[in-house]
Structure formats: structure tokens, C-alpha cells
């Protein structure tokens, strides 16, 4: 695979998407190929059938390879699922020598200390995201590097997930003949694809409504402040239509997509859809008003749960207000009149998010659909990771050249890697040793 290419693999509950992208000369991302397959072995964002998931991944990867006429090897994978939770934590370190300025190794020490937090059995810390720092009690510092101080403390947003779920995803990817290049939290990936920097500064809640889960990521002052995964998505709406109208799932899904609306007042009483009956049975007639009522009830429940999370973050406090409101993305955001319903329930400005923030201008309309927000975000993440690696490699070469002059100093230079890269390494090692 070429150096400046990245592949995002979004393993969702309804679909698995493999997307190949590269940066063009203007710094925008061109999507070269895309493959999607029905996701059969995933329930609410968690793999529950390894064999079926492997088949679906292979199918999506082959389709992407065929459309881009390229071979894929490494992929960046997203993780979501109902096992993800987040917590706030503050920690501090005392520096041995306050005469020296704070550098990256101090921040690394502080972050590594947070990783030693004791979690519930089977859970592991996925992300440690610093919010703001304090140096010797002086607060609201965004970047402490270069400052003097003896005590460095910070508030962290810590994202936790189940180790077994992450390893299962790693196992599926490797068994599909692909190598795992990186792991990213899906709400973060979607946010990168859909939100502008101004929105992240002003304060915004990104709601990604998928098939099995609804992911939430809240930003303020350009920093991620809160994440949550709610174990409901578009599939429960389809399930309700199936039960409420006594029809099969395929018909329920089509009804939802073609005629569904989240606002029952829109439909007149005499609007009726006729659905062919099962073999030799009479067709069924369903009024659109009833259909909307069923959808409305479930959507309200999902939005209210998300709104509870937004309130938990503290949106109602003046200092934490989300000025840019809500951005809806994911397949479920395409439901008619959803934007109006969300505005009505939360009283916050709402828009539908299309993942065209970083894409080249001539991108295919299909790709800029909210359906592919996570996949586009994972491609962006993969490209970023490659850039980091290139910088690290060139640094290493420079360091090797300097070694002759200053052997002692280079011992102190340590490679700085994000925890997710370390987690990826650990998952790889685990899989290699478990075979």
C-alpha cells in the first residue's frame, strides 16, 4: 500500500464500511474507494459472532479494493458499543526540579499516572484526554509546556471500555487478512469528519445515530469534554415498526426510510401505504400517521437519553453552554423532521452534519452522506497517524546524526506515542501470542 494512503474500517451494527483515502496537494482528503457490506455478527456495536464479522469485513475490504484498484493491508478501526463509558478524573505530579521548565516528559508522566487508575475487572482505559492544567495552583492553563513550576496537575476526561470487546475486534480484523494500524473511539472519528474548528471552540454536541448505538461527543473551547454511548439506535425504531404493524423486518426498514417521519403532525389521516402480504395473504394497509407515531415515540426516548448526558456535562451552566448547539450525523440522522424534533425537545440549535469538512470539493455525493461520517473520520485519523510517524522517523534520523556529538542527551529523548498507539500494539501482541 502507498505511504500516503489510509484505510478506515467502520464496524457498525448495520453495516461495515471500508474506505480508502489519501491527501491531495491542497491538504484535502480524496476518497479513492469504498466498500460496504451488511454487518451480521455485531450487536449494539459489540462483536457477537466472530466468523460472520470476518466475512463481512472481507467483503467490504474486497469491494473497496476493487473500486480503488488498490491492495489494502493496514486499517484504522473504530470502537464504540454499549461497554464504553467515560469519567472525569484529576491527578497531579510533583516535579523533582522546579528550576527546569515543564516539558513533554512531565506531561507523559502525569498521563501515565492516570493509566494506573484501578478499573472494574475486564475494563481498560482507552483514551486519557487532558482538559486543562494547573501549575502551582494557577488554573485554566491550556498548554503548560515551557512554564516553570513544581506541581503540575490536570483534569482528565477518561474513556473506558471492555478489553475483551476491543480484542475481539482486533481478532476479526487480523483474521480478515488485514493489519491493525490504529484504534479510535468512533464518536471522536465522526466529530473529526463533521465538525468545524469554530463549532468545537464555541461548544457543540455531536450526536451520531447509528444502527445499534447512538454516540455522543461534546466539545467546548476546542477540547473534548464528554463522551457517551447510548445502546439504542435506528434498529430499535425498525423493531418497533415491525412489532407495531405486524410486518417483517425488511418491510419495516423500507417503510422507515421511504415514508418515516419523526413528527406525526405532518401526516394527514388518509395517507395510507399498502404492504404486500406474506405468501398468499392479503396486503396490509398502514396509515402514515400511525407509522410516524411509532417512530416519534422511540426517537423521543433516544433524544431524551442523549439530552440527559448533555445536562450531565453541565450545558445548563453559563460557563459550559454549548453555543453551536447540536450536530446530528450517522444513518439515523436522515429521518425526516428529526432536526425539528431535536430542536423542540432540547431547545438547542440543530443541524445535520455531512462529513465534507476535510474532503476534496469534487467528492462523490454518496460519500458525503451522514452514513459515512465515522468511516471518513477513521480515514482522517489514519492519515494523521501516518504524518506523526513520518515526523517521528525523520526525528529519529536527525537524532542518530546528532548521537556522535551528544551521546548523553539522546538517552533522555524518548519517543512520544499516544496511548491508542500503545493500545494497538498491546492488542497486536496479545493476538500474536494467543494464536
C-alpha positions in Angstrom: 0.0 0.0 0.0 1.3 3.5 -0.8 2.6 5.6 2.0 0.2 8.5 1.9 -2.9 6.3 1.8 -5.1 5.4 4.8 -8.0 2.9 5.2 -10.8 3.4 7.7 -12.8 0.4 8.8 -16.1 1.2 10.5 -17.5 -2.0 12.0 -21.1 -1.0 12.8 -24.2 -2.8 13.8 -26.0 -2.4 10.5 -23.1 -2.1 8.0 -19.3 -2.5 7.8 -17.6 0.2 5.7 -14.0 0.1 4.4 -12.9 3.4 2.9 -9.6 4.2 1.2 -8.4 7.9 1.2 -5.3 10.0 0.6 -4.4 13.6 1.0 -4.2 15.7 -2.2 -1.8 18.6 -2.8 -4.2 21.1 -1.2 -4.3 19.1 2.1 -7.8 17.9 1.5 -8.8 14.2 1.5 -9.7 12.3 -1.7 -11.7 9.1 -1.2 -10.4 6.6 -3.7 -12.5 3.6 -3.0 -15.3 2.5 -0.7 -16.8 -0.9 0.1 -19.8 -1.7 2.3 -21.3 -5.0 3.4 -24.2 -5.9 5.7 -22.9 -6.4 9.2 -24.1 -9.7 10.5 -22.0 -10.5 13.6 -22.3 -7.2 15.5 -25.0 -6.3 18.1 -25.2 -2.8 19.6 -21.6 -2.1 18.5 -20.1 -5.2 20.0 -19.0 -8.3 18.0 -21.1 -11.3 19.0 -20.2 -13.6 16.1 -16.6 -13.7 15.0 -17.0 -15.8 11.8 -19.8 -13.7 10.4 -18.0 -10.4 11.2 -14.8 -11.7 9.5 -16.8 -12.5 6.3 -18.5 -9.1 6.3 -15.1 -7.3 6.8 -13.5 -9.3 3.9 -16.5 -8.4 1.7 -16.3 -4.7 2.4 -12.5 -4.7 2.0 -12.6 -6.5 -1.3 -15.3 -4.1 -2.6 -13.1 -1.1 -1.6 -10.0 -2.7 -3.2 -12.0 -3.3 -6.4 -13.3 0.3 -6.6 -9.9 1.8 -5.9 -7.9 -0.8 -7.8 -5.5 -1.0 -4.9 -4.5 -3.6 -2.3 -5.3 -2.9 1.4 -3.2 -4.1 4.2 -3.4 -1.8 7.3 -6.6 -0.3 8.6 -7.7 2.2 11.3 -10.6 0.7 13.2 -13.3 2.5 15.2 -14.6 1.2 18.5 -18.0 2.0 20.0 -20.5 -0.2 21.8 -22.5 -0.1 25.0 -19.5 -1.0 27.1 -17.9 2.4 26.6 -18.2 4.8 29.5 -16.3 8.0 30.5 -15.4 9.6 33.7 -13.7 12.8 34.9 -10.5 12.5 37.0 -7.9 14.9 38.2 -4.4 14.0 39.1 -1.1 15.7 39.9 2.7 15.1 39.9 5.3 16.9 41.9 8.4 17.7 39.8 11.8 16.9 41.3 13.3 20.1 40.0 11.2 23.3 39.6 14.2 25.2 38.2 13.6 23.4 34.9 10.7 24.2 32.6 7.9 21.7 32.2 8.4 19.6 29.1 6.6 16.7 27.3 8.1 14.1 29.6 6.3 15.7 32.6 3.0 15.5 30.8 3.7 11.9 29.8 4.4 11.1 33.5 1.1 12.6 34.5 -0.8 10.8 31.8 0.8 7.5 32.6 -0.1 8.0 36.2 -3.8 8.3 35.2 -3.4 5.0 33.3 -2.7 3.3 36.6 -6.2 4.1 37.9 -7.9 0.9 39.1 -10.8 0.0 36.8 -13.5 -2.6 37.1 -12.4 -6.2 36.2 -12.1 -6.6 32.4 -12.1 -2.8 31.8 -9.3 -0.9 30.3 -8.6 2.8 29.8 -8.9 3.7 26.1 -8.3 7.4 26.0 -6.9 9.9 28.5 -7.8 13.4 27.3 -6.3 16.3 29.2 -8.9 19.1 29.8 -6.9 21.9 31.4 -3.8 22.1 33.5 -2.8 23.8 36.8 0.7 24.8 37.6 1.4 25.5 41.2 -2.3 26.2 41.8 -2.7 28.6 38.9 -5.6 27.3 36.8 -7.0 27.4 33.3 -3.8 26.7 31.6 -4.2 25.0 28.2 -0.5 24.3 27.4 1.9 24.1 30.3 5.0 23.2 28.3 7.7 25.8 28.8 6.4 27.1 32.1 8.2 26.9 35.5 6.5 25.1 38.4 6.9 22.4 41.0 3.4 20.9 41.0 1.6 20.0 37.7 -2.0 18.9 37.9 -4.7 18.4 35.3 -8.3 17.4 34.9 -8.8 14.5 32.5 -11.6 13.0 30.5 -11.0 9.3 30.8 -12.7 6.9 28.4 -13.0 3.3 29.5 -14.0 0.1 27.6 -14.0 -3.6 27.8 -10.8 -5.3 26.9 -12.4 -8.4 25.5 -14.6 -6.4 23.1 -11.6 -4.5 21.8 -9.6 -7.7 21.4 -12.4 -9.3 19.6 -12.5 -6.5 17.0 -8.7 -6.8 16.7 -9.1 -10.6 16.2 -11.7 -10.1 13.4 -9.5 -7.6 11.6 -6.4 -9.8 11.7 -8.3 -12.9 10.7 -9.6 -11.0 7.7 -6.0 -10.7 6.5 -5.6 -7.0 7.4 -3.2 -5.5 9.9 -4.4 -3.2 12.7 -2.8 0.2 12.4 -4.8 2.1 14.9 -7.8 2.1 17.1 -10.0 5.2 17.6 -13.2 5.9 19.5 -16.0 6.3 17.0 -17.6 9.4 18.4 -14.2 11.1 18.1 -13.8 9.9 14.5 -17.2 11.2 13.5 -16.5 14.5 15.2 -13.3 15.0 13.2 -15.2 14.4 9.9 -18.2 16.6 10.6 -17.4 19.4 13.0 -15.6 22.6 12.1 -13.0 24.1 14.5 -15.2 27.1 15.2 -18.0 24.8 16.4 -15.6 22.9 18.7 -14.5 26.2 20.2 -18.0 27.6 20.7 -19.3 24.4 22.3 -21.2 21.7 20.4 -22.7 18.2 20.9 -22.2 15.7 18.2 -24.9 13.0 18.1 -24.1 10.1 15.8 -27.2 7.9 15.4 -26.1 4.5 14.2 -28.0 1.3 13.8 -27.2 -0.2 17.2 -25.9 2.7 19.2 -26.2 6.5 19.5 -22.8 8.1 20.2 -22.3 11.5 21.8 -19.2 13.7 21.9 -19.3 17.1 23.4 -16.6 19.8 22.7 -16.0 23.2 24.2 -13.0 25.5 23.8 -11.7 23.1 21.2 -11.4 20.3 23.7 -13.5 17.1 24.1 -15.4 17.4 27.3 -17.7 14.4 27.5 -18.4 11.2 25.6 -21.2 8.6 25.9 -22.6 5.7 24.0 -26.3 5.1 24.3 -27.3 1.5 23.5 -30.2 2.4 21.1 -30.2 3.4 17.5 -32.1 3.1 14.2 -32.6 -0.6 14.7 -34.9 -0.3 17.6 -37.1 2.0 15.6 -37.3 -0.6 12.8 -38.1 -3.2 15.5 -40.9 -1.1 16.9 -42.4 -0.7 13.4 -42.1 -4.4 12.8 -44.0 -5.2 16.1 -46.5 -2.3 15.8 -47.5 -3.0 12.2 -47.0 -6.9 12.3 -44.8 -6.9 9.3 -41.3 -8.4 8.5 -38.1 -6.5 9.3 -37.2 -5.8 5.7 -40.5 -4.1 5.1 -40.3 -2.2 8.3 -36.8 -0.9 7.3 -38.1 0.2 3.9 -41.1 1.9 5.4 -38.9 3.8 7.9 -36.6 5.0 5.1 -39.2 5.9 2.5 -42.2 7.1 4.5 -40.9 7.5 8.1 -41.1 10.9 9.9 -40.3 11.8 13.4 -43.2 14.3 13.6 -46.7 12.8 13.5 -48.5 16.1 13.0 -47.1 16.2 9.4 -49.2 13.3 8.1 -52.9 13.5 7.2 -55.2 10.8 8.4 -55.9 9.5 5.0 -52.3 8.8 3.9 -52.0 5.1 3.6 -49.3 2.7 2.4 -50.2 -0.8 1.2 -47.7 -3.6 2.0 -47.7 -6.9 0.1 -48.8 -9.7 2.4 -46.7 -12.8 3.0 -47.3 -15.7 0.6 -51.0 -15.9 -0.3 -52.1 -13.5 2.4 -53.9 -10.2 2.0 -51.8 -7.0 1.7 -51.6 -4.8 4.8 -52.7 -1.2 4.9 -50.8 1.1 7.3 -51.6 4.8 7.8 -48.6 7.1 7.7 -49.9 8.8 10.9 -49.5 5.6 12.8 -46.1 4.9 11.4 -45.0 8.4 12.5 -46.4 7.9 16.0 -44.4 4.7 16.4 -41.2 6.3 15.2 -41.8 9.5 17.2 -42.2 7.6 20.5 -38.9 5.8 20.1 -37.0 8.8 18.7 -38.1 11.0 21.6 -36.8 8.3 24.0 -33.4 8.3 22.3 -33.1 12.1 22.2 -34.1 12.4 25.9 -31.4 10.0 26.9 -28.9 12.0 24.9 -30.2 15.2 26.5 -29.7 13.7 30.0 -26.0 13.2 29.0 -25.7 16.8 27.7 -27.1 18.0 31.0 -24.7 15.8 32.9 -21.9 17.5 31.2 -23.3 20.8 32.6 -24.7 22.5 29.5 -27.1 24.5 31.7 -24.2 26.3 33.5 -23.4 29.6 31.8 -19.7 28.8 31.5 -20.3 25.4 29.9 -23.0 26.5 27.4 -22.9 24.8 24.0 -23.3 27.9 21.7 -23.1 25.9 18.5 -25.9 23.6 19.7 -26.3 20.1 18.3 -25.0 18.4 15.1 -26.7 15.2 14.1 -24.9 12.6 11.9 -24.9 8.9 11.2 -27.5 7.0 9.2 -30.3 7.7 11.7 -29.9 11.4 11.2 -31.6 11.1 7.8 -35.0 10.6 9.3 -37.4 13.3 8.1 -38.2 16.1 10.5 -35.7 14.8 13.1 -33.9 18.2 13.2 -37.1 19.9 14.2 -37.9 17.3 16.9 -34.4 17.6 18.4 -34.7 21.4 18.5 -38.2 21.1 20.1 -37.1 18.7 22.8 -33.7 20.3 23.7 -34.3 24.0 22.7 -30.8 23.9 21.1 -29.9 24.9 17.6 -29.5 21.8 15.4 -28.1 21.0 12.0 -27.4 17.7 10.1 -23.7 17.0 9.8 -22.2 15.9 6.5 -18.7 14.6 6.5 -17.4 17.1 3.9 -15.4 19.3 6.3 -12.0 17.9 5.1 -13.0 16.2 1.8 -11.9 17.4 -1.6 -14.5 19.5 -3.3 -15.3 17.1 -6.1 -16.2 14.2 -3.8 -19.0 11.9 -4.7 -22.3 12.9 -3.2 -22.8 9.4 -1.7 -19.6 9.7 0.3 -20.6 13.0 1.9 -23.7 11.3 3.3 -24.0 11.3 7.1 -24.0 7.5 6.8 -20.2 7.6 6.2 -19.3 10.2 8.8 -17.4 7.6 11.0 -15.6 6.0 8.1 -14.4 9.4 6.8 -13.2 10.3 10.3 -11.3 7.0 10.6 -9.5 7.7 7.2 -8.6 11.2 8.6 -7.3 9.6 11.7 -5.2 7.1 9.8 -3.7 9.9 7.7 -2.8 11.9 10.8 -1.2 8.8 12.3 1.0 8.4 9.2 2.1 12.0 9.4 3.0 11.6 13.0 5.1 8.5 12.1 6.9 10.3 9.3 7.8 13.2 11.7 9.0 10.6 14.3 11.0 8.8 11.7 12.7 12.0 10.5 13.3 13.0 14.1 15.0 9.6 14.8 17.2 10.0 11.7 18.2 13.5 13.0 18.8 12.1 16.4 21.1 9.4 15.0 23.1 12.0 13.3 23.4 14.0 16.5 24.3 10.9 18.5 28.0 11.3 17.6 28.1 14.7 19.2 26.0 14.2 22.3 25.5 10.6 23.3 24.3 11.5 26.8 21.4 13.8 25.7 19.9 11.4 23.3 19.3 8.9 26.1 16.8 11.4 27.5 14.9 11.8 24.3 12.0 9.4 24.3 9.5 8.8 21.6 6.2 10.2 22.5 3.3 8.0 21.4 -0.4 8.4 22.1 -1.9 5.8 24.3 -4.1 4.5 21.5 -0.9 3.5 19.6 0.2 1.7 22.7 -3.2 0.0 23.0 -3.0 -1.0 19.3 0.4 -2.5 20.0 -0.9 -4.4 23.0 -3.9 -5.8 21.1 -1.5 -6.9 18.3 0.9 -8.5 20.8 -2.0 -10.3 22.6 -3.3 -11.6 19.3 0.1 -12.8 18.1 0.7 -14.6 21.3 -2.8 -16.1 21.5 -2.7 -17.7 18.1 
